Amino acid sequence: VTSQVPVDRWWEIIANPTLADAILDRLVHNAYRIDLTGESMRKQRPPIAPEKTEA
């Protein structure tokens, strides 16, 4: 499971705190958690030109 929302904000998104606790307990229990920081790599690359298709 991937998310752009930090784990500490999931309780806001999942309005029911009991449900949020249950979901997070199961997802985070044996998970590897990687918090990325810094600028997006997509901002550093030039946009890819769309492929040309023949009609």
N, C-alpha and C positions, 0 to 999 in steps of 0.2 A: 504494500500500500504506500503510495506517495501522496504528499500534500504540500501545497505552498503555504498552508496555514500552520503557524507554529502550534505545537501540542497544547501549550498553555491557553490558547484561544479557542480550542475545540468546545469547551463548555458553553461558550457564547453561541456557537453555531448549532450545537445539539442542545436545544432548549431544555430538555429534561435532564437534570444533573445526575439522577440515578442511571439513566440510560447512557449518558456520556461516560460515567465511571465504569460501567460494565464494558462498553465498547473499547475504551482506552486500556483497561486492564488486560483485555484479551489481545489487543494489537501490540501493546508496548512490552508485555511481559518478557518474551524471548526475542525481541526485535533488536536489530542493529539500528542505531539512530545516528544519522549523519546530519549535522546542522551546517549548512553552507553559508558562507559570508562573502561579501565582496560584490563586485559588479557582475552582471550577467555576461557570459561568454558570447551570447548572441549579439550583444551591443558592439563587440569588438570585430565581428566579421562583416564583410560587405554583404548585402542581400544577394541571394542566389537568383539569377535570371530565370524566368519561367521557360520550360522546354517548349520548343516550337513543334507544333503538330501540323502534318500535311493534311489538307482537305481532300 
